[in-house]
Amino acid sequence: MDARTIIGQLRDGQVPSPEALGWFAQGLATGVVTDAQAGAFAMAVLLNGLSDEGRVALTLGMRDSGDVLKWRVDGPVMDKHSTGGVGDCVSLILAPALAACGVYVPMISGRGLGHTGGTLDKLESIPGLATDVDSTRLQGLLNKVGCAIVSASGRVAPADKRLYAIRDVSATVESIDLITASILSKKLAAGLDGLILDVKVGSGAFMKTADEARNLARALVQTANGAGCSTAAFITDMNEPLAPNLGNAVEVATCMEILSGNRLAGPRLHDLTVALGGRIIALSGGSEGEGEEMIAEAIASGAAMDRFAQMVFEMGGPPDMDKDWRTHLPVAPVVRPVAAPDGGLVSGWDGQRLGLTVVELGGGRMVETDRVDPSVGITDVIPLGRRVERGDPIAWVHAKSDSDADRAVANILSSLTIGGADPDHPVVHERIDP
């Protein structure tokens, strides 16, 4: 096989054989495929697409380009993946809740991307905690705690790492086929029995329309199941932040409140976590309704908190995160309210602008080498549908300087819409089943 023949087939609207696509994925990992060939391949896929069979073959080839993990546990190995949003810290609650219900969760997560926050950045706002864990240590964490949230090693899906970088500079990021293969090659390399996908749609998501989100969700579900992993998806709302706090330490604080039994600290966050957890338990052979009850009870009873605190300690964090978490999380030196400019109904938030405001405060990365300030962010973002009077606080800024706070206040006000109809944004829009 050779790269030129495969690229030529794609250029002419043909789908290469599964063997050819697998060979190309291996060539990406080994360097046999050049950067020019990788870019031509990505552009041909973007313009002409792959068949369902071709997408499965590319995904499996990219998965098999590196290590595929295997587990020695006595229960189902499951995971969740979100396409990214603002205030989305579901993983920090869901993983320990599932562990408390007998599900093993080796969650390989990422860092912030664009305007969306990264699970690893949030978790690492806890002092001492390290997410760089090798496969032997990860197996130990699963055996002892039942869950672990860690970074991917360089040996997981190296073909994806290579192709992702090429896509970024060749204007081919938007390909549904390549997005699907990228997401699933890493997730399936974790040796999962099942997977739930949380595909976000709305102003704070990468997918802005229902059709975009639906197309991606269907491609992901079809491909994952075609690759042998039992998978379903929810399309969920990102027209307002999922949690009221946006940033790293402040989102961890929200999760700690919920894990302490306070659902009202983030009702949409709590309810989506329960729904996703129930669907995961159903995928592993249980009942979805009973699964939701199990997840809700694990959170309310403190069982999920126990698992989270144990995970934190085993990964280098403080031993008393369940009891004294407020003393461990960093706090920004400048905290300032954002006053409503007018009275009326809060009818809209520009979620992407809110996310970028957190990045500009230092809570994310403008370039890959930037260091994240875990203390900064935005808290108490007022939910859609709430009525306010002029001067009421609609959010609070947490910044490292007064000048940063000034810019953030201006950005938040420009993200807000007051007036108009009462918005109806249920947290779950649609389900995509196998």
Buried (B, 14 or more C-beta within 10 A) or exposed (E): BBBEEBBBBBBEEEBBBBEBBBBBBBBBBEEBBEEEBBBBBBBBBBEBBBEEBBBBBBBBBBBBBBBBBEBEEEBBBBBBBBBBBBBBBBBBBBBBBBBBBBBBBBBBBBBBEEBBBBBBBBBBBBBEBEBEBEBEBBBBBBEEBBBBBBBBBEBBBBBBBBBBEBBEEBEBBEBBBBBBBBBBBBBBBBBBBBBBBBBBBBBBBBBBEEEBBBBBBBBBBBBBBBBEBBBBBBBBBBBBBBBBBBBBBBBBBBBBBBBBEBBEBBBBBBBBBBBBBBBBBBBBEBEBEEBBBBBBBBBBEBBBBBBBBBBBBBBEBBEEBBEEBEEBBBEBEBEBBBBBEEEBBBBBBBBBBBBBBBBBBBBBBEEEEEEBBBBBBBBEBBBBBEEBEEEBEBBBBBBBBEEBBBBBBEBBBEBBBBEEEEBEBEBBBBEBEE
